Amino acid sequence: MNPRVLTAKYTGNHQLLLTFKNGEVKQFDFSAYLNYPVYEPLNNENFCKKVKAIDGIVQWDGDVDFDPDTLYLESKPLQSLVQA
């Protein structure tokens, strides 16, 4: 099981800054998910800003969420983003 999310912050342009319970800080780009109907609300910037980390899960208004394993596996460590 991968670490769960401790904090989540929307940074704009469909990007989340995530801090995981193991101390890792990573960035998750969810733009590839926007064509799926369940994620359609995330096309609205104001809606995106309502992101919360609750019990290790990133969610918006209890209706839209991402699996914690997806977040961990598909996000990029900040250090590697700086080097890229």
PDB file as gemmi writes it, atoms N, CA and C in Angstrom:
CRYST1    1.000    1.000    1.000  90.00  90.00  90.00 P 1                      
ATOM      1  N   MET A   1       0.844  -1.179   0.000  1.00  0.00           N  
ATOM      2  CA  MET A   1       0.000   0.000   0.000  1.00  0.00           C  
ATOM      3  C   MET A   1       0.888   1.241   0.000  1.00  0.00           C  
ATOM      4  N   ASN A   2       0.553   2.187  -0.849  1.00  0.00           N  
ATOM      5  CA  ASN A   2       1.312   3.430  -0.945  1.00  0.00           C  
ATOM      6  C   ASN A   2       0.889   4.395   0.156  1.00  0.00           C  
ATOM      7  N   PRO A   3       1.743   5.382   0.464  1.00  0.00           N  
ATOM      8  CA  PRO A   3       1.390   6.345   1.501  1.00  0.00           C  
ATOM      9  C   PRO A   3       0.173   7.177   1.094  1.00  0.00           C  
ATOM     10  N   ARG A   4      -0.562   7.603   2.076  1.00  0.00           N  
ATOM     11  CA  ARG A   4      -1.759   8.409   1.854  1.00  0.00           C  
ATOM     12  C   ARG A   4      -1.407   9.886   1.903  1.00  0.00           C  
ATOM     13  N   VAL A   5      -2.309  10.701   1.392  1.00  0.00           N  
ATOM     14  CA  VAL A   5      -2.090  12.144   1.298  1.00  0.00           C  
ATOM     15  C   VAL A   5      -2.381  12.808   2.645  1.00  0.00           C  
ATOM     16  N   LEU A   6      -1.464  13.645   3.059  1.00  0.00           N  
ATOM     17  CA  LEU A   6      -1.624  14.411   4.290  1.00  0.00           C  
ATOM     18  C   LEU A   6      -2.226  15.783   3.985  1.00  0.00           C  
ATOM     19  N   THR A   7      -1.679  16.458   2.958  1.00  0.00           N  
ATOM     20  CA  THR A   7      -2.209  17.760   2.547  1.00  0.00           C  
ATOM     21  C   THR A   7      -2.264  17.834   1.024  1.00  0.00           C  
ATOM     22  N   ALA A   8      -3.210  18.627   0.549  1.00  0.00           N  
ATOM     23  CA  ALA A   8      -3.361  18.850  -0.891  1.00  0.00           C  
ATOM     24  C   ALA A   8      -3.656  20.323  -1.127  1.00  0.00           C  
ATOM     25  N   LYS A   9      -2.977  20.888  -2.120  1.00  0.00           N  
ATOM     26  CA  LYS A   9      -3.194  22.291  -2.471  1.00  0.00           C  
ATOM     27  C   LYS A   9      -3.273  22.404  -3.984  1.00  0.00           C  
ATOM     28  N   TYR A  10      -4.294  23.091  -4.461  1.00  0.00           N  
ATOM     29  CA  TYR A  10      -4.418  23.341  -5.893  1.00  0.00           C  
ATOM     30  C   TYR A  10      -3.506  24.506  -6.248  1.00  0.00           C  
ATOM     31  N   THR A  11      -2.633  24.314  -7.241  1.00  0.00           N  
ATOM     32  CA  THR A  11      -1.663  25.351  -7.600  1.00  0.00           C  
ATOM     33  C   THR A  11      -1.950  25.988  -8.959  1.00  0.00           C  
ATOM     34  N   GLY A  12      -3.077  25.617  -9.573  1.00  0.00           N  
ATOM     35  CA  GLY A  12      -3.432  26.171 -10.870  1.00  0.00           C  
ATOM     36  C   GLY A  12      -3.071  25.232 -12.001  1.00  0.00           C  
ATOM     37  N   ASN A  13      -3.660  25.478 -13.156  1.00  0.00           N  
ATOM     38  CA  ASN A  13      -3.367  24.711 -14.363  1.00  0.00           C  
ATOM     39  C   ASN A  13      -3.516  23.195 -14.168  1.00  0.00           C  
ATOM     40  N   HIS A  14      -4.530  22.809 -13.392  1.00  0.00           N  
ATOM     41  CA  HIS A  14      -4.857  21.403 -13.130  1.00  0.00           C  
ATOM     42  C   HIS A  14      -3.715  20.636 -12.459  1.00  0.00           C  
ATOM     43  N   GLN A  15      -3.064  21.316 -11.527  1.00  0.00           N  
ATOM     44  CA  GLN A  15      -1.946  20.728 -10.781  1.00  0.00           C  
ATOM     45  C   GLN A  15      -2.247  20.750  -9.282  1.00  0.00           C  
ATOM     46  N   LEU A  16      -1.872  19.671  -8.613  1.00  0.00           N  
ATOM     47  CA  LEU A  16      -1.990  19.602  -7.164  1.00  0.00           C  
ATOM     48  C   LEU A  16      -0.607  19.441  -6.550  1.00  0.00           C  
ATOM     49  N   LEU A  17      -0.380  20.138  -5.461  1.00  0.00           N  
ATOM     50  CA  LEU A  17       0.816  19.958  -4.654  1.00  0.00           C  
ATOM     51  C   LEU A  17       0.403  19.059  -3.496  1.00  0.00           C  
ATOM     52  N   LEU A  18       1.007  17.884  -3.405  1.00  0.00           N  
ATOM     53  CA  LEU A  18       0.607  16.877  -2.427  1.00  0.00           C  
ATOM     54  C   LEU A  18       1.741  16.581  -1.459  1.00  0.00           C  
ATOM     55  N   THR A  19       1.407  16.519  -0.183  1.00  0.00           N  
ATOM     56  CA  THR A  19       2.336  16.043   0.827  1.00  0.00           C  
ATOM     57  C   THR A  19       1.786  14.716   1.325  1.00  0.00           C  
ATOM     58  N   PHE A  20       2.616  13.688   1.249  1.00  0.00           N  
ATOM     59  CA  PHE A  20       2.201  12.353   1.664  1.00  0.00           C  
ATOM     60  C   PHE A  20       2.631  12.088   3.102  1.00  0.00           C  
ATOM     61  N   LYS A  21       1.998  11.139   3.721  1.00  0.00           N  
ATOM     62  CA  LYS A  21       2.264  10.834   5.131  1.00  0.00           C  
ATOM     63  C   LYS A  21       3.688  10.370   5.387  1.00  0.00           C  
ATOM     64  N   ASN A  22       4.394   9.937   4.355  1.00  0.00           N  
ATOM     65  CA  ASN A  22       5.794   9.534   4.520  1.00  0.00           C  
ATOM     66  C   ASN A  22       6.753  10.720   4.361  1.00  0.00           C  
ATOM     67  N   GLY A  23       6.202  11.932   4.179  1.00  0.00           N  
ATOM     68  CA  GLY A  23       7.013  13.140   4.063  1.00  0.00           C  
ATOM     69  C   GLY A  23       7.333  13.558   2.642  1.00  0.00           C  
ATOM     70  N   GLU A  24       7.031  12.723   1.659  1.00  0.00           N  
ATOM     71  CA  GLU A  24       7.299  13.087   0.269  1.00  0.00           C  
ATOM     72  C   GLU A  24       6.349  14.196  -0.186  1.00  0.00           C  
ATOM     73  N   VAL A  25       6.890  15.107  -0.974  1.00  0.00           N  
ATOM     74  CA  VAL A  25       6.096  16.176  -1.582  1.00  0.00           C  
ATOM     75  C   VAL A  25       6.159  15.978  -3.089  1.00  0.00           C  
ATOM     76  N   LYS A  26       4.970  15.892  -3.706  1.00  0.00           N  
ATOM     77  CA  LYS A  26       4.916  15.583  -5.136  1.00  0.00           C  
ATOM     78  C   LYS A  26       3.869  16.466  -5.809  1.00  0.00           C  
ATOM     79  N   GLN A  27       3.969  16.534  -7.124  1.00  0.00           N  
ATOM     80  CA  GLN A  27       3.006  17.289  -7.921  1.00  0.00           C  
ATOM     81  C   GLN A  27       2.231  16.324  -8.806  1.00  0.00           C  
ATOM     82  N   PHE A  28       0.914  16.502  -8.816  1.00  0.00           N  
ATOM     83  CA  PHE A  28       0.032  15.643  -9.604  1.00  0.00           C  
ATOM     84  C   PHE A  28      -0.698  16.492 -10.634  1.00  0.00           C  
ATOM     85  N   ASP A  29      -0.569  16.119 -11.892  1.00  0.00           N  
ATOM     86  CA  ASP A  29      -1.244  16.793 -12.996  1.00  0.00           C  
ATOM     87  C   ASP A  29      -2.473  15.962 -13.358  1.00  0.00           C  
ATOM     88  N   PHE A  30      -3.660  16.514 -13.129  1.00  0.00           N  
ATOM     89  CA  PHE A  30      -4.874  15.745 -13.409  1.00  0.00           C  
ATOM     90  C   PHE A  30      -5.543  16.142 -14.721  1.00  0.00           C  
ATOM     91  N   SER A  31      -4.847  16.873 -15.570  1.00  0.00           N  
ATOM     92  CA  SER A  31      -5.442  17.319 -16.831  1.00  0.00           C  
ATOM     93  C   SER A  31      -5.846  16.151 -17.734  1.00  0.00           C  
ATOM     94  N   ALA A  32      -5.148  15.035 -17.657  1.00  0.00           N  
ATOM     95  CA  ALA A  32      -5.477  13.877 -18.499  1.00  0.00           C  
ATOM     96  C   ALA A  32      -6.810  13.242 -18.113  1.00  0.00           C  
ATOM     97  N   TYR A  33      -7.328  13.567 -16.948  1.00  0.00           N  
ATOM     98  CA  TYR A  33      -8.576  12.974 -16.466  1.00  0.00           C  
ATOM     99  C   TYR A  33      -9.806  13.821 -16.795  1.00  0.00           C  
ATOM    100  N   LEU A  34      -9.618  15.019 -17.295  1.00  0.00           N  
ATOM    101  CA  LEU A  34     -10.717  15.966 -17.444  1.00  0.00           C  
ATOM    102  C   LEU A  34     -11.780  15.551 -18.455  1.00  0.00           C  
ATOM    103  N   ASN A  35     -11.485  14.633 -19.344  1.00  0.00           N  
ATOM    104  CA  ASN A  35     -12.474  14.183 -20.329  1.00  0.00           C  
ATOM    105  C   ASN A  35     -13.421  13.120 -19.783  1.00  0.00           C  
ATOM    106  N   TYR A  36     -13.118  12.587 -18.604  1.00  0.00           N  
ATOM    107  CA  TYR A  36     -14.007  11.610 -17.982  1.00  0.00           C  
ATOM    108  C   TYR A  36     -15.147  12.347 -17.283  1.00  0.00           C  
ATOM    109  N   PRO A  37     -16.386  11.911 -17.470  1.00  0.00           N  
ATOM    110  CA  PRO A  37     -17.532  12.629 -16.893  1.00  0.00           C  
ATOM    111  C   PRO A  37     -17.437  12.878 -15.390  1.00  0.00           C  
ATOM    112  N   VAL A  38     -16.923  11.934 -14.634  1.00  0.00           N  
ATOM    113  CA  VAL A  38     -16.849  12.115 -13.191  1.00  0.00           C  
ATOM    114  C   VAL A  38     -15.927  13.280 -12.808  1.00  0.00           C  
ATOM    115  N   TYR A  39     -14.945  13.572 -13.655  1.00  0.00           N  
ATOM    116  CA  TYR A  39     -13.993  14.650 -13.363  1.00  0.00           C  
ATOM    117  C   TYR A  39     -14.330  15.965 -14.065  1.00  0.00           C  
ATOM    118  N   GLU A  40     -15.443  16.027 -14.758  1.00  0.00           N  
ATOM    119  CA  GLU A  40     -15.834  17.239 -15.482  1.00  0.00           C  
ATOM    120  C   GLU A  40     -15.882  18.491 -14.595  1.00  0.00           C  
ATOM    121  N   PRO A  41     -16.326  18.402 -13.332  1.00  0.00           N  
ATOM    122  CA  PRO A  41     -16.316  19.609 -12.487  1.00  0.00           C  
ATOM    123  C   PRO A  41     -14.938  20.238 -12.317  1.00  0.00           C  
ATOM    124  N   LEU A  42     -13.881  19.444 -12.527  1.00  0.00           N  
ATOM    125  CA  LEU A  42     -12.529  19.966 -12.357  1.00  0.00           C  
ATOM    126  C   LEU A  42     -12.087  20.874 -13.498  1.00  0.00           C  
ATOM    127  N   ASN A  43     -12.943  21.066 -14.485  1.00  0.00           N  
ATOM    128  CA  ASN A  43     -12.673  22.068 -15.521  1.00  0.00           C  
ATOM    129  C   ASN A  43     -12.909  23.480 -14.998  1.00  0.00           C  
ATOM    130  N   ASN A  44     -13.557  23.591 -13.856  1.00  0.00           N  
ATOM    131  CA  ASN A  44     -13.857  24.877 -13.233  1.00  0.00           C  
ATOM    132  C   ASN A  44     -12.772  25.187 -12.191  1.00  0.00           C  
ATOM    133  N   GLU A  45     -12.030  26.264 -12.415  1.00  0.00           N  
ATOM    134  CA  GLU A  45     -10.928  26.642 -11.519  1.00  0.00           C  
ATOM    135  C   GLU A  45     -11.406  26.859 -10.086  1.00  0.00           C  
ATOM    136  N   ASN A  46     -12.559  27.494  -9.909  1.00  0.00           N  
ATOM    137  CA  ASN A  46     -13.060  27.745  -8.556  1.00  0.00           C  
ATOM    138  C   ASN A  46     -13.376  26.443  -7.836  1.00  0.00           C  
ATOM    139  N   PHE A  47     -13.893  25.478  -8.562  1.00  0.00           N  
ATOM    140  CA  PHE A  47     -14.162  24.170  -7.970  1.00  0.00           C  
ATOM    141  C   PHE A  47     -12.844  23.504  -7.563  1.00  0.00           C  
ATOM    142  N   CYS A  48     -11.837  23.598  -8.407  1.00  0.00           N  
ATOM    143  CA  CYS A  48     -10.534  22.983  -8.129  1.00  0.00           C  
ATOM    144  C   CYS A  48      -9.929  23.499  -6.826  1.00  0.00           C  
ATOM    145  N   LYS A  49     -10.159  24.760  -6.538  1.00  0.00           N  
ATOM    146  CA  LYS A  49      -9.589  25.383  -5.335  1.00  0.00           C  
ATOM    147  C   LYS A  49     -10.177  24.817  -4.052  1.00  0.00           C  
ATOM    148  N   LYS A  50     -11.272  24.086  -4.130  1.00  0.00           N  
ATOM    149  CA  LYS A  50     -11.933  23.520  -2.947  1.00  0.00           C  
ATOM    150  C   LYS A  50     -11.353  22.168  -2.525  1.00  0.00           C  
ATOM    151  N   VAL A  51     -10.227  21.787  -3.073  1.00  0.00           N  
ATOM    152  CA  VAL A  51      -9.627  20.482  -2.788  1.00  0.00           C  
ATOM    153  C   VAL A  51      -9.310  20.327  -1.300  1.00  0.00           C  
ATOM    154  N   LYS A  52      -9.509  19.108  -0.804  1.00  0.00           N  
ATOM    155  CA  LYS A  52      -9.199  18.778   0.584  1.00  0.00           C  
ATOM    156  C   LYS A  52      -8.615  17.377   0.634  1.00  0.00           C  
ATOM    157  N   ALA A  53      -7.765  17.161   1.609  1.00  0.00           N  
ATOM    158  CA  ALA A  53      -7.264  15.815   1.898  1.00  0.00           C  
ATOM    159  C   ALA A  53      -7.980  15.342   3.161  1.00  0.00           C  
ATOM    160  N   ILE A  54      -8.786  14.304   3.011  1.00  0.00           N  
ATOM    161  CA  ILE A  54      -9.555  13.773   4.129  1.00  0.00           C  
ATOM    162  C   ILE A  54      -9.279  12.276   4.230  1.00  0.00           C  
ATOM    163  N   ASP A  55      -8.766  11.868   5.378  1.00  0.00           N  
ATOM    164  CA  ASP A  55      -8.437  10.456   5.606  1.00  0.00           C  
ATOM    165  C   ASP A  55      -7.546   9.883   4.508  1.00  0.00           C  
ATOM    166  N   GLY A  56      -6.598  10.688   4.027  1.00  0.00           N  
ATOM    167  CA  GLY A  56      -5.635  10.225   3.036  1.00  0.00           C  
ATOM    168  C   GLY A  56      -6.093  10.278   1.595  1.00  0.00           C  
ATOM    169  N   ILE A  57      -7.332  10.736   1.389  1.00  0.00           N  
ATOM    170  CA  ILE A  57      -7.915  10.801   0.047  1.00  0.00           C  
ATOM    171  C   ILE A  57      -8.090  12.262  -0.356  1.00  0.00           C  
ATOM    172  N   VAL A  58      -7.752  12.579  -1.604  1.00  0.00           N  
ATOM    173  CA  VAL A  58      -7.956  13.928  -2.133  1.00  0.00           C  
ATOM    174  C   VAL A  58      -9.349  13.987  -2.726  1.00  0.00           C  
ATOM    175  N   GLN A  59     -10.130  14.994  -2.281  1.00  0.00           N  
ATOM    176  CA  GLN A  59     -11.495  15.084  -2.776  1.00  0.00           C  
ATOM    177  C   GLN A  59     -11.981  16.527  -2.846  1.00  0.00           C  
ATOM    178  N   TRP A  60     -13.035  16.675  -3.619  1.00  0.00           N  
ATOM    179  CA  TRP A  60     -13.704  17.965  -3.790  1.00  0.00           C  
ATOM    180  C   TRP A  60     -15.173  17.762  -3.452  1.00  0.00           C  
ATOM    181  N   ASP A  61     -15.663  18.494  -2.488  1.00  0.00           N  
ATOM    182  CA  ASP A  61     -17.081  18.477  -2.097  1.00  0.00           C  
ATOM    183  C   ASP A  61     -17.646  17.073  -1.909  1.00  0.00           C  
ATOM    184  N   GLY A  62     -16.824  16.097  -1.616  1.00  0.00           N  
ATOM    185  CA  GLY A  62     -17.293  14.739  -1.378  1.00  0.00           C  
ATOM    186  C   GLY A  62     -17.806  14.011  -2.606  1.00  0.00           C  
ATOM    187  N   ASP A  63     -17.817  14.681  -3.761  1.00  0.00           N  
ATOM    188  CA  ASP A  63     -18.351  14.078  -4.982  1.00  0.00           C  
ATOM    189  C   ASP A  63     -17.267  13.603  -5.940  1.00  0.00           C  
ATOM    190  N   VAL A  64     -16.141  14.286  -5.956  1.00  0.00           N  
ATOM    191  CA  VAL A  64     -15.058  13.983  -6.891  1.00  0.00           C  
ATOM    192  C   VAL A  64     -13.822  13.643  -6.059  1.00  0.00           C  
ATOM    193  N   ASP A  65     -13.167  12.544  -6.401  1.00  0.00           N  
ATOM    194  CA  ASP A  65     -11.949  12.194  -5.666  1.00  0.00           C  
ATOM    195  C   ASP A  65     -10.996  11.399  -6.558  1.00  0.00           C  
ATOM    196  N   PHE A  66      -9.790  11.248  -6.056  1.00  0.00           N  
ATOM    197  CA  PHE A  66      -8.784  10.429  -6.723  1.00  0.00           C  
ATOM    198  C   PHE A  66      -8.314   9.348  -5.757  1.00  0.00           C  
ATOM    199  N   ASP A  67      -8.091   8.172  -6.282  1.00  0.00           N  
ATOM    200  CA  ASP A  67      -7.572   7.070  -5.503  1.00  0.00           C  
ATOM    201  C   ASP A  67      -6.180   7.442  -4.989  1.00  0.00           C  
ATOM    202  N   PRO A  68      -5.900   7.228  -3.710  1.00  0.00           N  
ATOM    203  CA  PRO A  68      -4.586   7.587  -3.171  1.00  0.00           C  
ATOM    204  C   PRO A  68      -3.425   6.892  -3.883  1.00  0.00           C  
ATOM    205  N   ASP A  69      -3.631   5.654  -4.329  1.00  0.00           N  
ATOM    206  CA  ASP A  69      -2.557   4.959  -5.045  1.00  0.00           C  
ATOM    207  C   ASP A  69      -2.273   5.624  -6.383  1.00  0.00           C  
ATOM    208  N   THR A  70      -3.321   6.060  -7.086  1.00  0.00           N  
ATOM    209  CA  THR A  70      -3.143   6.788  -8.343  1.00  0.00           C  
ATOM    210  C   THR A  70      -2.354   8.061  -8.108  1.00  0.00           C  
ATOM    211  N   LEU A  71      -2.708   8.787  -7.063  1.00  0.00           N  
ATOM    212  CA  LEU A  71      -2.011  10.032  -6.756  1.00  0.00           C  
ATOM    213  C   LEU A  71      -0.527   9.790  -6.505  1.00  0.00           C  
ATOM    214  N   TYR A  72      -0.226   8.771  -5.734  1.00  0.00           N  
ATOM    215  CA  TYR A  72       1.172   8.515  -5.401  1.00  0.00           C  
ATOM    216  C   TYR A  72       1.960   8.033  -6.612  1.00  0.00           C  
ATOM    217  N   LEU A  73       1.391   7.105  -7.348  1.00  0.00           N  
ATOM    218  CA  LEU A  73       2.114   6.496  -8.469  1.00  0.00           C  
ATOM    219  C   LEU A  73       2.252   7.425  -9.673  1.00  0.00           C  
ATOM    220  N   GLU A  74       1.279   8.297  -9.899  1.00  0.00           N  
ATOM    221  CA  GLU A  74       1.307   9.156 -11.082  1.00  0.00           C  
ATOM    222  C   GLU A  74       1.837  10.563 -10.815  1.00  0.00           C  
ATOM    223  N   SER A  75       2.097  10.895  -9.577  1.00  0.00           N  
ATOM    224  CA  SER A  75       2.633  12.226  -9.282  1.00  0.00           C  
ATOM    225  C   SER A  75       4.148  12.214  -9.403  1.00  0.00           C  
ATOM    226  N   LYS A  76       4.703  13.397  -9.559  1.00  0.00           N  
ATOM    227  CA  LYS A  76       6.143  13.535  -9.752  1.00  0.00           C  
ATOM    228  C   LYS A  76       6.764  14.214  -8.531  1.00  0.00           C  
ATOM    229  N   PRO A  77       7.845  13.655  -8.023  1.00  0.00           N  
ATOM    230  CA  PRO A  77       8.543  14.305  -6.906  1.00  0.00           C  
ATOM    231  C   PRO A  77       8.997  15.700  -7.320  1.00  0.00           C  
ATOM    232  N   LEU A  78       8.909  16.624  -6.412  1.00  0.00           N  
ATOM    233  CA  LEU A  78       9.301  18.001  -6.751  1.00  0.00           C  
ATOM    234  C   LEU A  78      10.752  18.102  -7.158  1.00  0.00           C  
ATOM    235  N   GLN A  79      11.617  17.343  -6.551  1.00  0.00           N  
ATOM    236  CA  GLN A  79      13.038  17.406  -6.885  1.00  0.00           C  
ATOM    237  C   GLN A  79      13.262  17.054  -8.354  1.00  0.00           C  
ATOM    238  N   SER A  80      12.568  16.042  -8.853  1.00  0.00           N  
ATOM    239  CA  SER A  80      12.775  15.667 -10.253  1.00  0.00           C  
ATOM    240  C   SER A  80      12.163  16.701 -11.194  1.00  0.00           C  
ATOM    241  N   LEU A  81      11.149  17.435 -10.744  1.00  0.00           N  
ATOM    242  CA  LEU A  81      10.572  18.489 -11.560  1.00  0.00           C  
ATOM    243  C   LEU A  81      11.560  19.629 -11.739  1.00  0.00           C  
ATOM    244  N   VAL A  82      12.336  19.921 -10.695  1.00  0.00           N  
ATOM    245  CA  VAL A  82      13.303  21.000 -10.758  1.00  0.00           C  
ATOM    246  C   VAL A  82      14.436  20.628 -11.710  1.00  0.00           C  
ATOM    247  N   GLN A  83      14.835  19.350 -11.722  1.00  0.00           N  
ATOM    248  CA  GLN A  83      15.941  18.909 -12.554  1.00  0.00           C  
ATOM    249  C   GLN A  83      15.546  18.765 -14.034  1.00  0.00           C  
ATOM    250  N   ALA A  84      14.255  18.608 -14.293  1.00  0.00           N  
ATOM    251  CA  ALA A  84      13.799  18.377 -15.670  1.00  0.00           C  
ATOM    252  C   ALA A  84      13.928  19.589 -16.541  1.00  0.00           C  
TER     253      ALA A  84                                                      
END                                                                             
